[in-house]
């Protein structure tokens, strides 16, 4: 027959649970006040035609239906996906070699880490303004430098054409973010036991083989975390496009967040802007689910 736990043990467990609830109560209040309630109110707004002035009117899922017929929103979504793919690849292409470089003990390695990480502490808006000045055709640094080394026949405005502006923004973001991604990857590299690397070296594994069959599998969790942070940050990109190009040239550099900003605070279509925000939240939640699945891959045991 099943045994019944003594009454004092049950009281102790109930008391422990109550203490735990008391400890997390402040965090629950903050999360509810600053996340759950705003999301619920945003969803409620998304079901209305909500002008800046005047009473809102119920339209149900009308804003969501409009979203799939909105060519400008679909264009912003496509541009954001393109930007996210390219900037994520560029960040990892720079951050991973840097992490491998600063992971080894060498002279001035602490100075190297500090210099590489310094752009991270600069705000994204400040970094965008800095690069607007650097790309200025008259007083900036890039235009005369490119002319001097022969890359251009004259001074060009890097932010006046789509291709040049797009590359400039990607380079700026990589300069700004690569140091942060490098630190995450460096943490994963340092967590690999030195005994495993030494054993692989003694067994005759070459550097590429150790990297392919030892380093990458053991850094799976770290890589997944860095990848999700990079993708999420890229999807939420706004400052660089708003400050550096104002969505141009020809409104071709409008991200999803930028489009939500225009609909909500320029056109004052607050209900439609709320619907777009909920759709973006759903995309981010889907990415978070993928993150959890990536982190759990290989954890199951037969």
C-alpha positions as protocol buffer text, in pm:
chain_id: "A"
residue {
  index: 1
  type: UNK
  ca { x: 0 y: 0 z: 0 }
}
residue {
  index: 2
  type: UNK
  ca { x: 126 y: 355 z: -72 }
}
residue {
  index: 3
  type: UNK
  ca { x: 272 y: 529 z: 225 }
}
residue {
  index: 4
  type: UNK
  ca { x: 127 y: 859 z: 340 }
}
residue {
  index: 5
  type: UNK
  ca { x: 377 y: 1130 z: 422 }
}
residue {
  index: 6
  type: UNK
  ca { x: 368 y: 1246 z: 781 }
}
residue {
  index: 7
  type: UNK
  ca { x: 176 y: 1567 z: 847 }
}
residue {
  index: 8
  type: UNK
  ca { x: 485 y: 1766 z: 959 }
}
residue {
  index: 9
  type: UNK
  ca { x: 657 y: 1683 z: 627 }
}
residue {
  index: 10
  type: UNK
  ca { x: 359 y: 1816 z: 431 }
}
residue {
  index: 11
  type: UNK
  ca { x: 354 y: 2132 z: 638 }
}
residue {
  index: 12
  type: UNK
  ca { x: 726 y: 2178 z: 577 }
}
residue {
  index: 13
  type: UNK
  ca { x: 684 y: 2144 z: 199 }
}
residue {
  index: 14
  type: UNK
  ca { x: 390 y: 2387 z: 202 }
}
residue {
  index: 15
  type: UNK
  ca { x: 594 y: 2634 z: 407 }
}
residue {
  index: 16
  type: UNK
  ca { x: 889 y: 2604 z: 169 }
}
residue {
  index: 17
  type: UNK
  ca { x: 663 y: 2664 z: -132 }
}
residue {
  index: 18
  type: UNK
  ca { x: 514 y: 2968 z: 39 }
}
residue {
  index: 19
  type: UNK
  ca { x: 861 y: 3107 z: 107 }
}
residue {
  index: 20
  type: UNK
  ca { x: 951 y: 3056 z: -260 }
}
residue {
  index: 21
  type: UNK
  ca { x: 641 y: 3245 z: -373 }
}
residue {
  index: 22
  type: UNK
  ca { x: 727 y: 3531 z: -140 }
}
residue {
  index: 23
  type: UNK
  ca { x: 1078 y: 3553 z: -286 }
}
residue {
  index: 24
  type: UNK
  ca { x: 961 y: 3561 z: -649 }
}
residue {
  index: 25
  type: UNK
  ca { x: 660 y: 3788 z: -582 }
}
residue {
  index: 26
  type: UNK
  ca { x: 847 y: 4116 z: -661 }
}
residue {
  index: 27
  type: UNK
  ca { x: 971 y: 3976 z: -994 }
}
residue {
  index: 28
  type: UNK
  ca { x: 620 y: 3846 z: -1075 }
}
residue {
  index: 29
  type: UNK
  ca { x: 473 y: 4190 z: -1004 }
}
residue {
  index: 30
  type: UNK
  ca { x: 728 y: 4362 z: -1229 }
}
residue {
  index: 31
  type: UNK
  ca { x: 685 y: 4111 z: -1512 }
}
residue {
  index: 32
  type: UNK
  ca { x: 308 y: 4140 z: -1489 }
}
residue {
  index: 33
  type: UNK
  ca { x: 311 y: 4520 z: -1478 }
}
residue {
  index: 34
  type: UNK
  ca { x: 571 y: 4582 z: -1747 }
}
residue {
  index: 35
  type: UNK
  ca { x: 523 y: 4285 z: -1983 }
}
residue {
  index: 36
  type: UNK
  ca { x: 206 y: 4079 z: -1940 }
}
residue {
  index: 37
  type: UNK
  ca { x: -39 y: 4369 z: -1903 }
}
residue {
  index: 38
  type: UNK
  ca { x: 114 y: 4578 z: -2187 }
}
residue {
  index: 39
  type: UNK
  ca { x: 106 y: 4275 z: -2418 }
}
residue {
  index: 40
  type: UNK
  ca { x: -258 y: 4207 z: -2333 }
}
residue {
  index: 41
  type: UNK
  ca { x: -348 y: 4573 z: -2387 }
}
residue {
  index: 42
  type: UNK
  ca { x: -157 y: 4577 z: -2717 }
}
residue {
  index: 43
  type: UNK
  ca { x: -351 y: 4270 z: -2830 }
}
residue {
  index: 44
  type: UNK
  ca { x: -677 y: 4443 z: -2731 }
}
residue {
  index: 45
  type: UNK
  ca { x: -573 y: 4751 z: -2931 }
}
residue {
  index: 46
  type: UNK
  ca { x: -493 y: 4532 z: -3231 }
}
residue {
  index: 47
  type: UNK
  ca { x: -859 y: 4427 z: -3250 }
}
residue {
  index: 48
  type: UNK
  ca { x: -973 y: 4788 z: -3293 }
}
residue {
  index: 49
  type: UNK
  ca { x: -940 y: 5074 z: -3534 }
}
residue {
  index: 50
  type: UNK
  ca { x: -765 y: 5299 z: -3283 }
}
residue {
  index: 51
  type: UNK
  ca { x: -708 y: 5657 z: -3403 }
}
residue {
  index: 52
  type: UNK
  ca { x: -503 y: 5907 z: -3205 }
}
residue {
  index: 53
  type: UNK
  ca { x: -811 y: 6125 z: -3161 }
}
residue {
  index: 54
  type: UNK
  ca { x: -1160 y: 5985 z: -3128 }
}
residue {
  index: 55
  type: UNK
  ca { x: -1309 y: 5667 z: -2991 }
}
residue {
  index: 56
  type: UNK
  ca { x: -1170 y: 5328 z: -3101 }
}
residue {
  index: 57
  type: UNK
  ca { x: -1400 y: 5096 z: -3295 }
}
residue {
  index: 58
  type: UNK
  ca { x: -1402 y: 4717 z: -3290 }
}
residue {
  index: 59
  type: UNK
  ca { x: -1292 y: 4549 z: -3614 }
}
residue {
  index: 60
  type: UNK
  ca { x: -1192 y: 4204 z: -3486 }
}
residue {
  index: 61
  type: UNK
  ca { x: -911 y: 4051 z: -3691 }
}
residue {
  index: 62
  type: UNK
  ca { x: -937 y: 4322 z: -3956 }
}
residue {
  index: 63
  type: UNK
  ca { x: -590 y: 4457 z: -3879 }
}
residue {
  index: 64
  type: UNK
  ca { x: -439 y: 4109 z: -3911 }
}
residue {
  index: 65
  type: UNK
  ca { x: -612 y: 4053 z: -4245 }
}
residue {
  index: 66
  type: UNK
  ca { x: -483 y: 4391 z: -4362 }
}
residue {
  index: 67
  type: UNK
  ca { x: -132 y: 4291 z: -4258 }
}
residue {
  index: 68
  type: UNK
  ca { x: -113 y: 4007 z: -4512 }
}
residue {
  index: 69
  type: UNK
  ca { x: -233 y: 4239 z: -4789 }
}
residue {
  index: 70
  type: UNK
  ca { x: 5 y: 4521 z: -4699 }
}
residue {
  index: 71
  type: UNK
  ca { x: 281 y: 4521 z: -4962 }
}
residue {
  index: 72
  type: UNK
  ca { x: 492 y: 4769 z: -4765 }
}
residue {
  index: 73
  type: UNK
  ca { x: 483 y: 4550 z: -4455 }
}
residue {
  index: 74
  type: UNK
  ca { x: 574 y: 4241 z: -4656 }
}
residue {
  index: 75
  type: UNK
  ca { x: 859 y: 4439 z: -4813 }
}
residue {
  index: 76
  type: UNK
  ca { x: 980 y: 4544 z: -4466 }
}
residue {
  index: 77
  type: UNK
  ca { x: 958 y: 4183 z: -4351 }
}
residue {
  index: 78
  type: UNK
  ca { x: 1159 y: 4066 z: -4651 }
}
residue {
  index: 79
  type: UNK
  ca { x: 1423 y: 4335 z: -4598 }
}
residue {
  index: 80
  type: UNK
  ca { x: 1449 y: 4250 z: -4228 }
}
residue {
  index: 81
  type: UNK
  ca { x: 1499 y: 3881 z: -4309 }
}
residue {
  index: 82
  type: UNK
  ca { x: 1768 y: 3967 z: -4564 }
}
residue {
  index: 83
  type: UNK
  ca { x: 1943 y: 4200 z: -4321 }
}
residue {
  index: 84
  type: UNK
  ca { x: 1920 y: 3945 z: -4037 }
}
residue {
  index: 85
  type: UNK
  ca { x: 2074 y: 3670 z: -4250 }
}
residue {
  index: 86
  type: UNK
  ca { x: 2364 y: 3880 z: -4380 }
}
residue {
  index: 87
  type: UNK
  ca { x: 2450 y: 4058 z: -4056 }
}
residue {
  index: 88
  type: UNK
  ca { x: 2436 y: 3735 z: -3853 }
}
residue {
  index: 89
  type: UNK
  ca { x: 2675 y: 3562 z: -4093 }
}
residue {
  index: 90
  type: UNK
  ca { x: 2905 y: 3865 z: -4088 }
}
residue {
  index: 91
  type: UNK
  ca { x: 2907 y: 3885 z: -3707 }
}
residue {
  index: 92
  type: UNK
  ca { x: 2996 y: 3517 z: -3667 }
}
residue {
  index: 93
  type: UNK
  ca { x: 3256 y: 3536 z: -3945 }
}
residue {
  index: 94
  type: UNK
  ca { x: 3433 y: 3806 z: -3746 }
}
residue {
  index: 95
  type: UNK
  ca { x: 3357 y: 3706 z: -3386 }
}
residue {
  index: 96
  type: UNK
  ca { x: 3457 y: 3338 z: -3405 }
}
residue {
  index: 97
  type: UNK
  ca { x: 3813 y: 3398 z: -3536 }
}
residue {
  index: 98
  type: UNK
  ca { x: 3853 y: 3675 z: -3280 }
}
residue {
  index: 99
  type: UNK
  ca { x: 3742 y: 3439 z: -3003 }
}
residue {
  index: 100
  type: UNK
  ca { x: 3990 y: 3177 z: -3118 }
}
residue {
  index: 101
  type: UNK
  ca { x: 4261 y: 3444 z: -3132 }
}
residue {
  index: 102
  type: UNK
  ca { x: 4209 y: 3586 z: -2781 }
}
residue {
  index: 103
  type: UNK
  ca { x: 4141 y: 3243 z: -2625 }
}
residue {
  index: 104
  type: UNK
  ca { x: 4508 y: 3149 z: -2639 }
}
residue {
  index: 105
  type: UNK
  ca { x: 4745 y: 3284 z: -2380 }
}
residue {
  index: 106
  type: UNK
  ca { x: 4975 y: 3530 z: -2551 }
}
residue {
  index: 107
  type: UNK
  ca { x: 5132 y: 3868 z: -2487 }
}
residue {
  index: 108
  type: UNK
  ca { x: 4888 y: 4157 z: -2453 }
}
residue {
  index: 109
  type: UNK
  ca { x: 4587 y: 3924 z: -2485 }
}
residue {
  index: 110
  type: UNK
  ca { x: 4399 y: 4124 z: -2220 }
}
residue {
  index: 111
  type: UNK
  ca { x: 4459 y: 4443 z: -2417 }
}
residue {
  index: 112
  type: UNK
  ca { x: 4333 y: 4275 z: -2734 }
}
residue {
  index: 113
  type: UNK
  ca { x: 4015 y: 4165 z: -2559 }
}
residue {
  index: 114
  type: UNK
  ca { x: 3956 y: 4515 z: -2421 }
}
residue {
  index: 115
  type: UNK
  ca { x: 4009 y: 4689 z: -2754 }
}
residue {
  index: 116
  type: UNK
  ca { x: 3781 y: 4447 z: -2939 }
}
residue {
  index: 117
  type: UNK
  ca { x: 3511 y: 4480 z: -2673 }
}
residue {
  index: 118
  type: UNK
  ca { x: 3523 y: 4862 z: -2650 }
}
residue {
  index: 119
  type: UNK
  ca { x: 3266 y: 4932 z: -2928 }
}
residue {
  index: 120
  type: UNK
  ca { x: 3010 y: 4724 z: -2736 }
}
residue {
  index: 121
  type: UNK
  ca { x: 2989 y: 4985 z: -2458 }
}
residue {
  index: 122
  type: UNK
  ca { x: 2897 y: 5255 z: -2711 }
}
residue {
  index: 123
  type: UNK
  ca { x: 2522 y: 5297 z: -2750 }
}
residue {
  index: 124
  type: UNK
  ca { x: 2381 y: 5193 z: -3085 }
}
residue {
  index: 125
  type: UNK
  ca { x: 2238 y: 5539 z: -3145 }
}
residue {
  index: 126
  type: UNK
  ca { x: 2573 y: 5699 z: -3065 }
}
residue {
  index: 127
  type: UNK
  ca { x: 2753 y: 5450 z: -3290 }
}
residue {
  index: 128
  type: UNK
  ca { x: 2509 y: 5527 z: -3572 }
}
residue {
  index: 129
  type: UNK
  ca { x: 2572 y: 5901 z: -3536 }
}
residue {
  index: 130
  type: UNK
  ca { x: 2947 y: 5839 z: -3534 }
}
residue {
  index: 131
  type: UNK
  ca { x: 2927 y: 5642 z: -3858 }
}
residue {
  index: 132
  type: UNK
  ca { x: 2703 y: 5906 z: -4018 }
}
residue {
  index: 133
  type: UNK
  ca { x: 2989 y: 6148 z: -3964 }
}
residue {
  index: 134
  type: UNK
  ca { x: 3250 y: 5898 z: -4088 }
}
residue {
  index: 135
  type: UNK
  ca { x: 3047 y: 5841 z: -4406 }
}
residue {
  index: 136
  type: UNK
  ca { x: 2986 y: 6211 z: -4470 }
}
residue {
  index: 137
  type: UNK
  ca { x: 3104 y: 6300 z: -4818 }
}
residue {
  index: 138
  type: UNK
  ca { x: 3251 y: 6637 z: -4717 }
}
residue {
  index: 139
  type: UNK
  ca { x: 3378 y: 6615 z: -4360 }
}
residue {
  index: 140
  type: UNK
  ca { x: 3390 y: 6238 z: -4304 }
}
residue {
  index: 141
  type: UNK
  ca { x: 3682 y: 5996 z: -4313 }
}
residue {
  index: 142
  type: UNK
  ca { x: 3574 y: 5722 z: -4554 }
}
residue {
  index: 143
  type: UNK
  ca { x: 3514 y: 5928 z: -4872 }
}
residue {
  index: 144
  type: UNK
  ca { x: 3863 y: 6089 z: -4889 }
}
residue {
  index: 145
  type: UNK
  ca { x: 4026 y: 5765 z: -4771 }
}
residue {
  index: 146
  type: UNK
  ca { x: 3864 y: 5558 z: -5045 }
}
residue {
  index: 147
  type: UNK
  ca { x: 3963 y: 5821 z: -5302 }
}
residue {
  index: 148
  type: UNK
  ca { x: 4320 y: 5827 z: -5173 }
}
residue {
  index: 149
  type: UNK
  ca { x: 4370 y: 5450 z: -5201 }
}
residue {
  index: 150
  type: UNK
  ca { x: 4206 y: 5439 z: -5542 }
}
residue {
  index: 151
  type: UNK
  ca { x: 3886 y: 5254 z: -5455 }
}
residue {
  index: 152
  type: UNK
  ca { x: 3676 y: 5539 z: -5600 }
}
residue {
  index: 153
  type: UNK
  ca { x: 3746 y: 5799 z: -5866 }
}
residue {
  index: 154
  type: UNK
  ca { x: 3605 y: 6073 z: -5646 }
}
residue {
  index: 155
  type: UNK
  ca { x: 3435 y: 6132 z: -5318 }
}
residue {
  index: 156
  type: UNK
  ca { x: 3110 y: 5937 z: -5292 }
}
residue {
  index: 157
  type: UNK
  ca { x: 2826 y: 5954 z: -5041 }
}
residue {
  index: 158
  type: UNK
  ca { x: 2812 y: 5605 z: -4894 }
}
residue {
  index: 159
  type: UNK
  ca { x: 2463 y: 5657 z: -4757 }
}
residue {
  index: 160
  type: UNK
  ca { x: 2309 y: 5788 z: -5080 }
}
residue {
  index: 161
  type: UNK
  ca { x: 2286 y: 5454 z: -5265 }
}
residue {
  index: 162
  type: UNK
  ca { x: 2118 y: 5140 z: -5136 }
}
residue {
  index: 163
  type: UNK
  ca { x: 2403 y: 4894 z: -5185 }
}
residue {
  index: 164
  type: UNK
  ca { x: 2669 y: 5120 z: -5033 }
}
residue {
  index: 165
  type: UNK
  ca { x: 2443 y: 5223 z: -4744 }
}
residue {
  index: 166
  type: UNK
  ca { x: 2344 y: 4862 z: -4674 }
}
residue {
  index: 167
  type: UNK
  ca { x: 2708 y: 4749 z: -4661 }
}
residue {
  index: 168
  type: UNK
  ca { x: 2801 y: 5049 z: -4445 }
}
residue {
  index: 169
  type: UNK
  ca { x: 2529 y: 4969 z: -4191 }
}
residue {
  index: 170
  type: UNK
  ca { x: 2629 y: 4601 z: -4180 }
}
residue {
  index: 171
  type: UNK
  ca { x: 2994 y: 4695 z: -4122 }
}
residue {
  index: 172
  type: UNK
  ca { x: 2889 y: 4935 z: -3846 }
}
residue {
  index: 173
  type: UNK
  ca { x: 2677 y: 4670 z: -3673 }
}
residue {
  index: 174
  type: UNK
  ca { x: 2957 y: 4412 z: -3697 }
}
residue {
  index: 175
  type: UNK
  ca { x: 3202 y: 4667 z: -3552 }
}
residue {
  index: 176
  type: UNK
  ca { x: 2955 y: 4736 z: -3271 }
}
residue {
  index: 177
  type: UNK
  ca { x: 2835 y: 4381 z: -3189 }
}
residue {
  index: 178
  type: UNK
  ca { x: 3119 y: 4144 z: -3280 }
}
residue {
  index: 179
  type: UNK
  ca { x: 3298 y: 4207 z: -2950 }
}
residue {
  index: 180
  type: UNK
  ca { x: 2993 y: 4098 z: -2752 }
}
residue {
  index: 181
  type: UNK
  ca { x: 2951 y: 3781 z: -2958 }
}
residue {
  index: 182
  type: UNK
  ca { x: 3324 y: 3718 z: -2921 }
}
residue {
  index: 183
  type: UNK
  ca { x: 3293 y: 3720 z: -2540 }
}
residue {
  index: 184
  type: UNK
  ca { x: 3007 y: 3468 z: -2554 }
}
residue {
  index: 185
  type: UNK
  ca { x: 3205 y: 3238 z: -2783 }
}
residue {
  index: 186
  type: UNK
  ca { x: 3518 y: 3285 z: -2574 }
}
residue {
  index: 187
  type: UNK
  ca { x: 3325 y: 3164 z: -2269 }
}
residue {
  index: 188
  type: UNK
  ca { x: 3229 y: 2849 z: -2457 }
}
residue {
  index: 189
  type: UNK
  ca { x: 3587 y: 2790 z: -2573 }
}
residue {
  index: 190
  type: UNK
  ca { x: 3724 y: 2826 z: -2221 }
}
residue {
  index: 191
  type: UNK
  ca { x: 3466 y: 2578 z: -2090 }
}
residue {
  index: 192
  type: UNK
  ca { x: 3612 y: 2297 z: -2306 }
}
residue {
  index: 193
  type: UNK
  ca { x: 3834 y: 2078 z: -2083 }
}
residue {
  index: 194
  type: UNK
  ca { x: 4198 y: 2112 z: -2178 }
}
residue {
  index: 195
  type: UNK
  ca { x: 4242 y: 1737 z: -2122 }
}
residue {
  index: 196
  type: UNK
  ca { x: 4017 y: 1658 z: -2418 }
}
residue {
  index: 197
  type: UNK
  ca { x: 4207 y: 1887 z: -2650 }
}
residue {
  index: 198
  type: UNK
  ca { x: 4540 y: 1747 z: -2536 }
}
residue {
  index: 199
  type: UNK
  ca { x: 4417 y: 1389 z: -2576 }
}
residue {
  index: 200
  type: UNK
  ca { x: 4300 y: 1462 z: -2930 }
}
residue {
  index: 201
  type: UNK
  ca { x: 4636 y: 1619 z: -3012 }
}
residue {
  index: 202
  type: UNK
  ca { x: 4822 y: 1314 z: -2876 }
}
residue {
  index: 203
  type: UNK
  ca { x: 4599 y: 1085 z: -3083 }
}
residue {
  index: 204
  type: UNK
  ca { x: 4715 y: 1268 z: -3394 }
}
residue {
  index: 205
  type: UNK
  ca { x: 4411 y: 1485 z: -3464 }
}
residue {
  index: 206
  type: UNK
  ca { x: 4501 y: 1789 z: -3669 }
}
residue {
  index: 207
  type: UNK
  ca { x: 4388 y: 2141 z: -3587 }
}
residue {
  index: 208
  type: UNK
  ca { x: 4092 y: 2133 z: -3827 }
}
residue {
  index: 209
  type: UNK
  ca { x: 3989 y: 1788 z: -3701 }
}
residue {
  index: 210
  type: UNK
  ca { x: 3999 y: 1906 z: -3340 }
}
residue {
  index: 211
  type: UNK
  ca { x: 3791 y: 2208 z: -3436 }
}
residue {
  index: 212
  type: UNK
  ca { x: 3539 y: 2006 z: -3640 }
}
residue {
  index: 213
  type: UNK
  ca { x: 3491 y: 1704 z: -3415 }
}
residue {
  index: 214
  type: UNK
  ca { x: 3570 y: 1846 z: -3070 }
}
residue {
  index: 215
  type: UNK
  ca { x: 3534 y: 2223 z: -3045 }
}
residue {
  index: 216
  type: UNK
  ca { x: 3212 y: 2270 z: -3245 }
}
residue {
  index: 217
  type: UNK
  ca { x: 3012 y: 1986 z: -3078 }
}
residue {
  index: 218
  type: UNK
  ca { x: 3112 y: 2099 z: -2730 }
}
residue {
  index: 219
  type: UNK
  ca { x: 3018 y: 2460 z: -2812 }
}
residue {
  index: 220
  type: UNK
  ca { x: 2670 y: 2369 z: -2935 }
}
residue {
  index: 221
  type: UNK
  ca { x: 2489 y: 2546 z: -2652 }
}
residue {
  index: 222
  type: UNK
  ca { x: 2710 y: 2853 z: -2672 }
}
residue {
  index: 223
  type: UNK
  ca { x: 2669 y: 2878 z: -3048 }
}
residue {
  index: 224
  type: UNK
  ca { x: 2291 y: 2843 z: -3018 }
}
residue {
  index: 225
  type: UNK
  ca { x: 2277 y: 3119 z: -2756 }
}
residue {
  index: 226
  type: UNK
  ca { x: 2494 y: 3357 z: -2959 }
}
residue {
  index: 227
  type: UNK
  ca { x: 2295 y: 3279 z: -3274 }
}
residue {
  index: 228
  type: UNK
  ca { x: 1959 y: 3351 z: -3113 }
}
residue {
  index: 229
  type: UNK
  ca { x: 2083 y: 3676 z: -2956 }
}
residue {
  index: 230
  type: UNK
  ca { x: 2218 y: 3789 z: -3292 }
}
residue {
  index: 231
  type: UNK
  ca { x: 1901 y: 3697 z: -3482 }
}
residue {
  index: 232
  type: UNK
  ca { x: 1669 y: 3854 z: -3224 }
}
residue {
  index: 233
  type: UNK
  ca { x: 1871 y: 4177 z: -3215 }
}
residue {
  index: 234
  type: UNK
  ca { x: 1875 y: 4194 z: -3595 }
}
residue {
  index: 235
  type: UNK
  ca { x: 1500 y: 4143 z: -3624 }
}
residue {
  index: 236
  type: UNK
  ca { x: 1446 y: 4428 z: -3377 }
}
residue {
  index: 237
  type: UNK
  ca { x: 1684 y: 4660 z: -3567 }
}
residue {
  index: 238
  type: UNK
  ca { x: 1564 y: 5020 z: -3575 }
}
residue {
  index: 239
  type: UNK
  ca { x: 1821 y: 5277 z: -3458 }
}
residue {
  index: 240
  type: UNK
  ca { x: 2073 y: 5230 z: -3738 }
}
residue {
  index: 241
  type: UNK
  ca { x: 1813 y: 5261 z: -4015 }
}
residue {
  index: 242
  type: UNK
  ca { x: 1634 y: 5554 z: -3855 }
}
residue {
  index: 243
  type: UNK
  ca { x: 1950 y: 5753 z: -3778 }
}
residue {
  index: 244
  type: UNK
  ca { x: 2179 y: 5667 z: -4069 }
}
residue {
  index: 245
  type: UNK
  ca { x: 1940 y: 5657 z: -4365 }
}
residue {
  index: 246
  type: UNK
  ca { x: 1590 y: 5747 z: -4237 }
}
residue {
  index: 247
  type: UNK
  ca { x: 1466 y: 5442 z: -4423 }
}
residue {
  index: 248
  type: UNK
  ca { x: 1617 y: 5543 z: -4757 }
}
residue {
  index: 249
  type: UNK
  ca { x: 1728 y: 5544 z: -5025 }
}
residue {
  index: 250
  type: UNK
  ca { x: 1381 y: 5517 z: -5187 }
}
residue {
  index: 251
  type: UNK
  ca { x: 1239 y: 5377 z: -4861 }
}
residue {
  index: 252
  type: UNK
  ca { x: 1420 y: 5048 z: -4930 }
}
residue {
  index: 253
  type: UNK
  ca { x: 1577 y: 5022 z: -4584 }
}
residue {
  index: 254
  type: UNK
  ca { x: 1267 y: 5013 z: -4366 }
}
residue {
  index: 255
  type: UNK
  ca { x: 1280 y: 4729 z: -4114 }
}
residue {
  index: 256
  type: UNK
  ca { x: 976 y: 4576 z: -3946 }
}
residue {
  index: 257
  type: UNK
  ca { x: 1026 y: 4780 z: -3628 }
}
residue {
  index: 258
  type: UNK
  ca { x: 1075 y: 5095 z: -3836 }
}
residue {
  index: 259
  type: UNK
  ca { x: 748 y: 5023 z: -4018 }
}
residue {
  index: 260
  type: UNK
  ca { x: 568 y: 4969 z: -3688 }
}
residue {
  index: 261
  type: UNK
  ca { x: 708 y: 5302 z: -3569 }
}
residue {
  index: 262
  type: UNK
  ca { x: 582 y: 5478 z: -3883 }
}
residue {
  index: 263
  type: UNK
  ca { x: 235 y: 5326 z: -3857 }
}
residue {
  index: 264
  type: UNK
  ca { x: 200 y: 5397 z: -3485 }
}
residue {
  index: 265
  type: UNK
  ca { x: 367 y: 5734 z: -3434 }
}
residue {
  index: 266
  type: UNK
  ca { x: 377 y: 5895 z: -3780 }
}
residue {
  index: 267
  type: UNK
  ca { x: 51 y: 5781 z: -3939 }
}
residue {
  index: 268
  type: UNK
  ca { x: -114 y: 5730 z: -3596 }
}
residue {
  index: 269
  type: UNK
  ca { x: -269 y: 5398 z: -3696 }
}
residue {
  index: 270
  type: UNK
  ca { x: -232 y: 5274 z: -3340 }
}
residue {
  index: 271
  type: UNK
  ca { x: -452 y: 4967 z: -3382 }
}
residue {
  index: 272
  type: UNK
  ca { x: -268 y: 4852 z: -3693 }
}
residue {
  index: 273
  type: UNK
  ca { x: 67 y: 4924 z: -3530 }
}
residue {
  index: 274
  type: UNK
  ca { x: -41 y: 4711 z: -3232 }
}
residue {
  index: 275
  type: UNK
  ca { x: -132 y: 4424 z: -3466 }
}
residue {
  index: 276
  type: UNK
  ca { x: 209 y: 4447 z: -3632 }
}
residue {
  index: 277
  type: UNK
  ca { x: 371 y: 4441 z: -3287 }
}
residue {
  index: 278
  type: UNK
  ca { x: 182 y: 4125 z: -3191 }
}
residue {
  index: 279
  type: UNK
  ca { x: 288 y: 3961 z: -3518 }
}
residue {
  index: 280
  type: UNK
  ca { x: 652 y: 4052 z: -3447 }
}
residue {
  index: 281
  type: UNK
  ca { x: 616 y: 3912 z: -3095 }
}
residue {
  index: 282
  type: UNK
  ca { x: 486 y: 3585 z: -3241 }
}
residue {
  index: 283
  type: UNK
  ca { x: 794 y: 3566 z: -3467 }
}
residue {
  index: 284
  type: UNK
  ca { x: 1025 y: 3622 z: -3170 }
}
residue {
  index: 285
  type: UNK
  ca { x: 841 y: 3359 z: -2964 }
}
residue {
  index: 286
  type: UNK
  ca { x: 882 y: 3110 z: -3250 }
}
residue {
  index: 287
  type: UNK
  ca { x: 1254 y: 3184 z: -3258 }
}
residue {
  index: 288
  type: UNK
  ca { x: 1271 y: 3133 z: -2881 }
}
residue {
  index: 289
  type: UNK
  ca { x: 1107 y: 2793 z: -2922 }
}
residue {
  index: 290
  type: UNK
  ca { x: 1367 y: 2704 z: -3183 }
}
residue {
  index: 291
  type: UNK
  ca { x: 1634 y: 2818 z: -2938 }
}
residue {
  index: 292
  type: UNK
  ca { x: 1506 y: 2585 z: -2668 }
}
residue {
  index: 293
  type: UNK
  ca { x: 1498 y: 2295 z: -2912 }
}
residue {
  index: 294
  type: UNK
  ca { x: 1855 y: 2368 z: -3023 }
}
residue {
  index: 295
  type: UNK
  ca { x: 1970 y: 2377 z: -2664 }
}
residue {
  index: 296
  type: UNK
  ca { x: 1803 y: 2042 z: -2591 }
}
residue {
  index: 297
  type: UNK
  ca { x: 1939 y: 1859 z: -2896 }
}
residue {
  index: 298
  type: UNK
  ca { x: 2167 y: 1584 z: -2780 }
}
residue {
  index: 299
  type: UNK
  ca { x: 2054 y: 1604 z: -2417 }
}
residue {
  index: 300
  type: UNK
  ca { x: 1825 y: 1304 z: -2447 }
}
residue {
  index: 301
  type: UNK
  ca { x: 1973 y: 977 z: -2339 }
}
residue {
  index: 302
  type: UNK
  ca { x: 1860 y: 641 z: -2481 }
}
